[in-house]
Amino acid sequence: MAPSSRRRGKASGAVRRRRLPMRYLLPSLVLVALMAMLMLRGFVHSEILADYRINSPAANDRVPQEILKGGPVIDTRRGGTDSRDDVPDRRIVLTFDDGPHPEWTPKILDVLKKHDANAVFFITGTMASRYPDLVQRMVDEGHEIGLHTFNHPDLSLQSKRRINWELSQNQLALAGAAGIRSSLFRPPYSSFADAMDNKSWPVTEYIGSQGYITIVNNTDSEDWRRPGVDEIIRRATPKGDKGAIVLMHDSGGDRSQTVAALDKFVPQMKERNYQFENLTEALGAQSAHTKVTGLELWKGKAWVYAVQASEKTTGVLVVGLAIIGVLVFARFGLMLLLSAVHAHRVRRKGFRWGRRGPITEPVSVLVPAYNEAKCIENTVRSLMASEHPIEVIVIDDGSSDGTARIVEGLRLPNVRVVRQLNAGKPAALNRGIANARYNIIVMMDGDTVFEPATVRELVQPFADPSVGAVAGNAKVGNKNSLIGAWQHIEYVMGFNLDRRMYDILRCMPTIPGAVGAFRRSALERVGGMSDDTLAEDTDITMAMHRDGWRVVYAEDARAWTEAPESVQQLWSQRYRWSYGTMQAIWKHRRAIIEKGPSGRFGRVGLPLVSLFMVVAPLLAPLIDVFLLYGLIFGPTGKTILAWLGVLAIQAICAAYAFRLDRERMTHLISLPLQQLLYRQLMYVVLLQSWITALTGGRLRWQKLRRTGVVGSAPGGSVPGAVPGQRVARGDDRRPVG
């Protein structure tokens, strides 16, 4: 919507101050929820507390000899050092680490089912949380499950607190996936029993004290090295007729050789009368599985559901990020290209808007005012310096602060005051149109200051009889504050580059309420100003397009307006703009299926406005969400470079816009900070507008408090200006209060 500072009065809805915290709450919760989903996704993808190991040799003099010389099954649950030498002869316990994996685990399960063989899967919590259906399939098909920690760290480097967390979180994922607990545990990076050292043995003792049996192996296929199918089979084959616990992997890389080797290995060993059993079956022990019920089961299921939601949400967000990337770069490309075309067209030597000469006839300037006592004198006096003949009509919309009396007390020529009961801005403007004497009508806000040439430049396009309305160049007058500086960048880059682009495309969506002009006959044909939406300036502009009028942009028709100086006021204004724009788009939606000028605007203008002004800003936070995600989970360097690349493109667009508007480049210093802070506020405002629209809420107009800091037209004094006000000189073109 346009950078208009106008507010509606009581008649169109009592001015009602909403509580600021509630404005932030729901949109903020949505963004926080999205970020939480991404954080959870990063967590279960081992992008935090990730898999790692530091190879450092250690002595084994503190490890009991019965452990070093014992078998792969180590039981320290009762403080002892019980170790089983081997599984029975002609028994093979296949074990698979690091899964489940969505590609390789199903293939391994298919092979095992094909050959009627059982195995033990030592699962990690991260993978089980992401693929719970595979864990359930393992259990359903009779396989045994063991724990392999949640994030696969080297436990010999961890504290007891971290070990407890790894085990409990692994059990939580298992409970959520299959509704069971397991007493089997295999440490990451484990090997044979004789490889136990002084660092890993205390961990094994502690894990036993927590009720777990530690399982290592005595036959390593070394499939992770990908040595070839035959070599995997050779290394997995026990010597003689002995039994074995064979180590394989169903995740952690390409396991195609493992699948192929398994498909040959199992039938070969069965021909030698080997049986493939679960560990507890081979040892003749009680099952390692315990059914989980009650709160523990629901906690596990809640965890798995949350992880699944994060996975699906991330997928949707990635698609959204791709869409916003296309929209952002398309908009930047169009703005740069078409703005250059626009500037070349209107600045070329001998350019004329129409065949007739310059417009010199008098025009009517309408100033709707509601409680503008602090600003109205500066506004009216700036008009008295106009280089074009005008009449000024101030429509006092039921002000209670003496706005009308101030204007009347000035006793200025060609200035009239029309009073009415508070009825809202559209009604005030229609009242002004009815009282206007001339065929060209200029509209401005009661807190806006015109330059002497503004009216003259604004009305020249009406030399073209097809032009029904003209948008001026609204600028921020109070840009000395940080918020003001950010809005200054937004006005110059976002609004005015957009207007140049839309002018070329002949679908400009908004004549700014702060500075716009209309052909009176065009206003009458579309029924004047409407109060159907909160964005009456967008509404009337779209109506002009649908009626076949051309709407253009006059870059030299500058007006200086006072932008909100607090976050609360800025929130109120932009919330109304966003919601009002949505209302206007919805009101004129039938243009999409209509013929003639209305259909052209509906099929060209409405989609562009919807994409660039509603959809793109709504999805734009994904850029910053993924920036934060990348900074936390990596790759940090590439993430920073990508963000800096986007910022560089924005800086190029902003610099070009500032050059076109002849603004000082020094204001762009705050651009990076604007992208990090100010832009986020605009996102949340738009999100709240969407929520209001989708829930059927109704937004009221709100009166923004003004300070009157914009005192006169930049570049020169206004006759009769308020004494003591200083005006900036030179290229800066900004008033100083």
TIVOGU-43971 format. One record per residue (C-alpha): residue in one letter; z, y, x. Coordinates in pm, whole numbers, padded with zeros to 5 digits, always signed. Layout:
N
aZYX
...
***
This chain:
737
m+00000+00000+00000
a-00042+00360+00103
p+00204+00555+00312
s+00319+00752+00009
s+00679+00858-00007
r+00682+00910-00383
r+00941+00748-00609
r+00955+00700-00982
g+01221+00864-01191
k+01445+00739-01469
a+01195+00705-01752
s+01007+00417-01592
g+01326+00236-01505
a+01661+00388-01419
v+01701+00460-01054
r+01923+00176-00956
r+02058+00118-00609
r+02048-00248-00519
r+02296-00389-00277
l+02140-00408+00064
p+02300-00736+00174
m+02143-00919-00124
r+01802-00782-00028
y+01824-00946+00310
l+01997-01266+00203
l+01732-01484+00041
p+01434-01393+00267
s+01658-01422+00572
l+01777-01764+00458
v+01417-01878+00423
l+01333-01769+00778
v+01653-01920+00913
a+01573-02247+00734
l+01225-02256+00888
m+01367-02189+01231
a+01630-02458+01176
m+01356-02706+01089
l+01174-02623+01410
m+01494-02650+01613
l+01568-02990+01461
r+01214-03098+01539
g+01255-02989+01900
f+01585-03171+01918
v+01455-03507+01793
h+01152-03476+02019
s+01387-03474+02317
e+01292-03118+02401
i+01659-03035+02433
l+01913-03265+02603
a+01598-03435+02725
d+01541-03762+02908
y+01613-03727+03278
r+01744-03913+03580
i+01840-03823+03935
n+01783-04107+04181
s+02075-04116+04420
p+02187-04442+04584
a+02550-04540+04538
a+02776-04813+04672
n+02882-05108+04457
d+03212-05202+04623
r+03407-05117+04306
v+03194-05343+04087
p+03353-05687+04025
q+03169-05972+04195
e+03150-06168+03870
i+02942-05885+03733
l+02716-05850+04037
k+02658-06224+04052
g+02665-06276+03677
g+02407-06267+03403
p+02248-05996+03191
v+02502-06006+02906
i+02813-05805+03000
d+03113-05797+02768
t+03398-05560+02861
r+03520-05503+02505
r+03869-05633+02572
g+03906-05489+02919
g+03768-05799+03087
t+03462-05863+03297
d+03297-06141+03100
s+02936-06202+03199
r+02696-06465+03070
d+02484-06614+03346
d+02179-06691+03139
v+02052-06771+02796
p+01998-07144+02731
d+01699-07320+02883
r+01366-07286+02709
r+01493-06979+02525
i+01330-06640+02572
v+01482-06321+02436
l+01208-06059+02431
t+01350-05708+02451
f+01161-05385+02394
d+01294-05046+02507
d+01239-04681+02412
g+01086-04723+02064
p+00996-04728+01793
h+00653-04579+01856
p+00415-04509+01564
e+00116-04669+01743
w+00249-04946+01966
t+00553-05076+01778
p+00354-05182+01468
k+00106-05367+01691
i+00387-05547+01873
l+00550-05637+01543
d+00216-05772+01420
v+00184-05994+01726
l+00541-06123+01689
k+00483-06195+01320
k+00154-06365+01398
h+00324-06603+01640
d+00652-06639+01447
a+00865-06493+01726
n+01178-06279+01717
a+01284-06007+01959
v+01546-05740+02026
f+01441-05375+02001
f+01661-05128+02188
i+01581-04809+02001
t+01647-04447+02089
g+01794-04222+01824
t+01517-03965+01860
m+01244-04217+01783
a+01440-04396+01511
s+01502-04064+01336
r+01131-03986+01337
y+01005-04333+01241
p+01277-04492+01025
d+01027-04712+00841
l+00954-04903+01162
v+01324-04967+01221
q+01354-05099+00865
r+01052-05323+00927
m+01215-05467+01240
v+01523-05563+01041
d+01324-05695+00745
e+01119-05920+00973
g+01429-06071+01131
h+01445-05887+01462
e+01763-05760+01620
i+01836-05396+01695
g+02027-05257+01992
l+02114-04904+02095
h+01942-04725+02381
t+02117-04384+02342
f+01982-04093+02144
n+01802-03890+02412
h+01764-04150+02690
p+01966-03978+02965
d+02112-04148+03271
l+02467-04206+03143
s+02610-04238+03493
l+02565-03861+03518
q+02729-03781+03183
s+03080-03708+03062
k+03261-03938+02820
r+03211-03677+02551
r+02834-03684+02601
i+02835-04067+02609
n+03025-04078+02282
w+02780-03833+02130
e+02477-04035+02246
l+02620-04353+02094
s+02737-04201+01766
q+02411-04013+01712
n+02215-04329+01791
q+02424-04519+01535
l+02372-04237+01282
a+01995-04268+01315
l+02014-04647+01284
a+02234-04623+00975
g+01993-04377+00812
a+01688-04587+00899
a+01808-04939+00817
g+02162-04913+00679
i+02320-05105+00967
r+02523-05063+01284
s+02471-05261+01604
s+02707-05378+01877
l+02428-05430+02135
f+02365-05162+02394
r+02127-05124+02685
p+02173-04828+02921
p+01862-04627+03004
y+01723-04699+03352
s+01917-05027+03370
s+01795-05322+03572
f+01945-05654+03676
a+02320-05707+03683
d+02324-05705+04065
a+02192-05347+04055
m+02520-05224+03902
d+02686-04962+04126
n+02998-04750+04140
k+02842-04488+03913
s+02711-04714+03637
w+03001-04964+03629
p+03262-04717+03492
v+03014-04628+03217
t+02968-04996+03133
e+03346-05042+03118
y+03387-04740+02893
i+03107-04846+02660
g+03271-05188+02632
s+03596-05020+02532
q+03404-04861+02244
g+03308-05203+02110
y+02963-05257+02262
i+02814-05550+02457
t+02592-05426+02740
i+02261-05606+02780
v+02056-05570+03096
n+01784-05822+03186
n+01699-06094+03433
t+01321-06092+03396
d+01129-05765+03421
s+00766-05761+03312
e+00725-05416+03467
d+00476-05339+03191
w+00553-04969+03228
r+00357-04978+03554
r+00047-05104+03367
p-00030-05368+03633
g-00272-05559+03409
v-00232-05820+03137
d-00220-06123+03367
e+00033-05960+03599
i+00260-05870+03306
i+00249-06232+03189
r+00321-06362+03539
r+00625-06137+03584
a+00758-06214+03234
t+00739-06592+03278
p+01075-06759+03366
k+01093-06995+03660
g+01097-07360+03568
d+01242-07423+03226
k+01513-07158+03246
g+01585-06916+02969
a+01535-06543+03017
i+01596-06197+02878
v+01258-06033+02931
l+01226-05657+02954
m+00923-05491+02793
h+00855-05153+02632
d+00711-05049+02297
s+00710-04676+02372
g+00705-04429+02659
g+00334-04440+02727
d+00018-04647+02675
r+00136-04995+02580
s-00202-05155+02513
q-00155-05395+02807
t+00186-05493+02670
v+00036-05577+02330
a-00247-05778+02486
a-00012-05960+02724
l+00231-06043+02443
d-00048-06193+02234
k-00121-06440+02517
f+00232-06486+02651
v+00403-06603+02331
p+00161-06888+02245
q+00145-06996+02609
m+00524-07026+02630
k+00545-07195+02290
e+00310-07461+02423
r+00577-07524+02688
n+00833-07567+02407
y+00994-07225+02451
q+01156-07055+02154
f+01162-06679+02101
e+01494-06585+01942
n+01720-06291+01888
l+01992-06253+02148
t+02281-06360+01925
e+02076-06658+01805
a+02005-06766+02162
l+02371-06731+02256
g+02498-06890+01937
a+02702-06576+01861
q+02768-06375+01548
s+02497-06127+01446
a+02517-05791+01616
h+02433-05617+01290
t+02697-05479+01056
k+02605-05337+00718
v+02687-04970+00669
t+02816-04842+00337
g+02975-04535+00181
l+02990-04200+00354
e+02857-04331+00684
l+02544-04460+00510
w+02485-04131+00327
k+02537-03931+00643
g+02275-04142+00816
k+02028-04108+00530
a+02086-03732+00514
w+02015-03711+00885
v+01692-03908+00857
y+01579-03707+00554
a+01645-03383+00743
v+01442-03505+01039
q+01157-03613+00811
a+01164-03273+00644
s+01151-03101+00982
e+00851-03312+01085
k+00661-03229+00767
t+00765-02864+00777
t+00649-02835+01135
g+00312-02979+01039
v+00277-02721+00764
l+00387-02443+00998
v+00132-02546+01258
v-00142-02521+00995
g+00000-02184+00891
l+00000-02070+01254
a-00366-02166+01285
i-00448-01972+00970
i-00260-01662+01080
g-00425-01684+01421
v-00769-01678+01260
l-00670-01396+01023
v-00510-01182+01294
f-00802-01209+01533
a-01053-01165+01253
r-00876-00850+01137
f-00850-00712+01491
g-01219-00787+01551
l-01327-00627+01226
m-01105-00323+01278
l-01236-00257+01629
l-01599-00312+01538
l-01610-00135+01203
s-01383+00150+01312
a-01625+00221+01594
v-01912+00216+01344
h-01723+00451+01113
a-01635+00694+01392
h-01993+00694+01518
r-02126+00762+01171
v-01900+01050+01069
r-01886+01213+01414
r-02253+01216+01494
k-02417+01554+01526
g-02553+01685+01199
f-02360+01437+00981
r-02341+01543+00617
w-02175+01366+00324
g-02455+01453+00085
r-02775+01648+00043
r-02602+01956-00090
g-02422+02193+00141
p-02047+02202+00214
i-01808+02197-00081
t-01669+02548-00125
e-01563+02550-00488
p-01191+02582-00563
v-00986+02269-00617
s-00658+02190-00790
v-00373+02054-00579
l-00113+01854-00771
v+00238+01821-00628
p+00455+01583-00835
a+00816+01648-00743
y+01138+01472-00831
n+01450+01611-00658
e+01255+01750-00360
a+01471+02061-00306
k+01492+01999+00069
c+01117+01966+00116
i+00933+02147-00160
e+00928+02497-00004
n+00774+02369+00320
t+00520+02172+00118
v+00410+02466-00096
r+00403+02714+00193
s+00182+02479+00393
l-00067+02488+00106
m-00069+02869+00111
a-00223+02849+00459
s-00514+02642+00329
e-00860+02736+00452
h-01005+02622+00120
p-00956+02802-00215
i-00698+02618-00420
e-00463+02636-00711
v-00127+02462-00672
i+00043+02289-00964
v+00394+02164-00900
i+00494+01914-01169
d+00873+01901-01182
d+00954+01553-01312
g+01300+01626-01448
s+01458+01718-01115
s+01829+01784-01119
d+01851+01966-00785
g+01668+02288-00872
t+01329+02194-00730
a+01141+02394-00994
r+01357+02703-00946
i+01292+02700-00572
v+00915+02703-00627
e+00933+02970-00894
g+01155+03181-00671
l+00886+03189-00401
r+00657+03390-00634
l+00347+03274-00451
p-00004+03345-00585
n-00198+03057-00744
v+00116+02843-00764
r+00228+02719-01105
v+00523+02507-01208
v+00493+02261-01494
r+00819+02112-01614
q+00864+01783-01794
l+01142+01543-01876
n+01174+01267-01620
a+00883+01031-01691
g+00775+00898-01352
k+00507+00985-01102
p+00202+00856-01296
a+00304+01062-01599
a+00363+01368-01379
l+00019+01335-01222
n-00149+01293-01561
r+00034+01606-01678
g-00098+01787-01374
i-00454+01667-01438
a-00433+01800-01792
n-00326+02143-01659
a-00575+02155-01370
r-00856+02411-01389
y-01103+02257-01142
n-01324+01950-01117
i-01187+01824-00784
i-00821+01728-00782
v-00612+01681-00469
m-00287+01486-00493
m+00001+01500-00248
d+00373+01428-00235
g+00654+01677-00264
d+00775+01604+00090
t+00434+01630+00260
v+00292+01912+00471
f-00082+01989+00491
e-00261+02146+00784
p-00471+02455+00704
a-00793+02252+00720
t-00666+01949+00528
v-00792+02040+00180
r-01130+02156+00313
e-01184+01831+00506
l-01055+01621+00219
v-01304+01749-00039
q-01625+01753+00169
p-01719+01389+00087
f-01765+01495-00278
a-02098+01640-00170
d-02212+01281-00223
p-02225+01233-00602
s-02140+00863-00567
v-01799+00941-00413
g-01520+00926-00668
a-01216+00944-00440
v-01125+01032-00082
a-00836+00905+00130
g-00685+01142+00381
n-00515+01074+00713
a-00140+01044+00652
k+00078+01088+00958
v+00446+01052+01038
g+00606+01390+01093
n+00950+01270+01201
k+00850+01037+01485
n+01119+01141+01731
s+01352+00858+01622
l+01287+00497+01719
i+01211+00391+01360
g+00990+00696+01322
a+00801+00610+01642
w+00742+00257+01518
q+00613+00385+01185
h+00392+00631+01371
i+00225+00337+01548
e+00195+00155+01217
y+00037+00454+01039
v-00216+00526+01314
m-00306+00167+01393
g-00242-00027+01075
f-00328+00219+00800
n-00596+00440+00949
l-00792+00174+01138
d-00778-00031+00820
r-00916+00260+00618
r-01208+00303+00854
m-01281-00070+00825
y-01253-00073+00446
d-01465+00242+00420
i-01753+00064+00595
l-01702-00244+00378
r-01681-00018+00067
c-01360-00178-00059
m-01081+00058+00047
p-00775-00062-00147
t-00557+00250-00150
i-00583+00627-00165
p-00251+00735-00009
g-00027+00924-00246
a+00056+01164+00037
v-00302+01288+00075
g-00586+01195-00157
a-00857+01362-00366
f-01036+01258-00683
r-01334+01364-00884
r-01195+01465-01221
s-01469+01288-01415
a-01394+00967-01225
l-01024+00992-01313
e-01108+01044-01680
r-01345+00748-01688
v-01078+00505-01565
g-00808+00646-01790
g-00610+00850-01538
m-00302+00733-01350
s-00137+00417-01479
d+00225+00307-01468
d+00137-00064-01502
t+00235-00123-01139
l+00470+00023-00882
a+00168+00108-00666
e-00011+00360-00884
d-00219+00479-00587
t-00349+00126-00518
d-00400+00067-00888
i-00611+00380-00938
t-00817+00310-00625
m-00904-00041-00739
a-00993+00096-01081
m-01230+00343-00912
h-01407+00062-00729
r-01443-00143-01045
d-01595+00158-01224
g-01863+00184-00955
w-01732+00482-00760
r-01739+00497-00384
v-01407+00555-00206
v-01422+00699+00147
y-01193+00805+00431
a-01176+01160+00568
e-01020+01129+00915
d-00968+01501+00971
a-00781+01557+00645
r-00438+01525+00805
a-00111+01534+00614
w+00236+01506+00765
t+00494+01315+00569
e+00857+01232+00628
a+00898+00861+00690
p+01228+00685+00611
e+01479+00719+00893
s+01717+00435+00808
v+01662+00062+00773
q+01789+00069+00414
q+01548+00343+00308
l+01261+00180+00494
w+01340-00152+00325
s+01340+00013-00020
q+01008+00186+00039
r+00820-00109+00187
y+00958-00351-00066
r+00811-00133-00342
w+00481-00097-00159
s+00445-00473-00105
y+00544-00569-00456
g+00330-00294-00608
t+00026-00410-00409
m+00074-00762-00541
q+00096-00624-00894
a-00226-00427-00848
i-00412-00729-00711
w-00294-00935-01005
k-00385-00663-01255
h-00744-00641-01128
r-00791-01015-01068
r-01062-01046-01333
a-01291-00844-01109
i-01357-01169-00920
i-01559-01310-01211
e-01716-00986-01335
k-02064-00853-01260
g-02185-00529-01107
p-01964-00302-00895
s-01647-00461-01035
g-01762-00806-00930
r-01860-00687-00584
f-01515-00540-00532
g-01354-00851-00681
r-01540-01092-00454
v-01527-00880-00139
g-01242-00634-00166
l-00974-00839-00341
p-01002-01139-00105
l-00990-00915+00202
v-00694-00717+00069
s-00515-01037-00030
l-00576-01201+00308
f-00505-00902+00531
m-00233-00724+00334
v-00047-01010+00163
v-00118-01353+00315
a-00148-01254+00681
p+00174-01049+00693
l+00354-01331+00511
l+00243-01590+00768
a+00270-01359+01068
p+00638-01446+01136
l+00516-01788+01247
i+00393-01624+01567
d+00744-01513+01649
v+00906-01833+01521
f+00690-02039+01755
l+00754-01786+02031
l+01126-01852+01999
y+01061-02225+01974
g+00850-02217+02290
l+01108-02013+02479
i+01380-02266+02394
f+01189-02593+02417
g+00893-02502+02635
p+00646-02474+02780
t+00814-02139+02839
g+00557-01996+03079
k+00259-02072+02857
t+00446-01945+02552
i+00521-01611+02717
l+00160-01578+02836
a+00028-01652+02486
w+00259-01393+02330
l+00168-01136+02594
g-00198-01209+02521
v-00151-01134+02152
l+00047-00822+02243
a-00233-00712+02477
i-00488-00741+02197
q-00263-00540+01967
a-00217-00281+02243
i-00594-00251+02279
c-00634-00196+01905
a-00345+00052+01901
a-00482+00243+02202
y-00823+00265+02039
a-00667+00386+01714
f-00466+00650+01902
r-00780+00762+02082
l-00968+00798+01754
d-00681+01000+01606
r-00636+01201+01927
e-00272+01097+01956
r-00069+01079+02274
m-00067+00732+02428
t+00295+00774+02536
h+00406+00672+02187
l+00274+00323+02256
i+00557+00261+02501
s+00766+00129+02213
l+00493-00111+02094
p+00649-00429+02247
l+00985-00346+02092
q+00814-00275+01762
q+00660-00621+01768
l+00999-00781+01831
l+01211-00585+01583
y+01029-00360+01339
r+00762-00613+01254
q+01026-00873+01166
l+01175-00636+00909
m+00834-00591+00749
y+00793-00969+00732
v+01122-01015+00550
v+01036-00733+00310
l+00706-00899+00220
l+00876-01235+00185
q+01124-01083-00057
s+00834-00931-00250
w+00676-01275-00278
i+01005-01420-00399
t+01040-01141-00655
a+00686-01201-00779
l+00720-01580-00797
t+01055-01567-00974
g+00937-01307-01225
g+01178-01039-01105
r+01122-00671-01176
l+01160-00412-00907
r+01280-00061-00991
w+01172+00259-00825
q+01415+00413-00585
k+01453+00768-00468
l+01461+00795-00089
r+01682+01060+00060
r+01482+01325+00248
t+01599+01560+00519
g+01321+01821+00509
v+01255+01772+00882
v+00877+01809+00834
g+00873+02183+00812
s+00519+02306+00865
a+00171+02204+00960
p+00151+02110+01329
g-00054+02322+01559
g+00034+02656+01405
s+00278+02840+01185
v+00260+02857+00810
p+00288+03205+00658
g+00631+03248+00516
a+00767+02926+00671
v+01139+02871+00663
p+01294+03093+00934
g+01423+02915+01242
q+01188+02619+01222
r+01004+02531+01541
v+00652+02392+01547
a+00518+02175+01826
r+00205+02296+02006
g-00078+02117+02177
d-00213+01766+02127
d+00108+01611+02001
r+00052+01752+01650
r+00405+01686+01535
p+00655+01915+01367
v+00993+01962+01527
g+01279+02035+01293
***
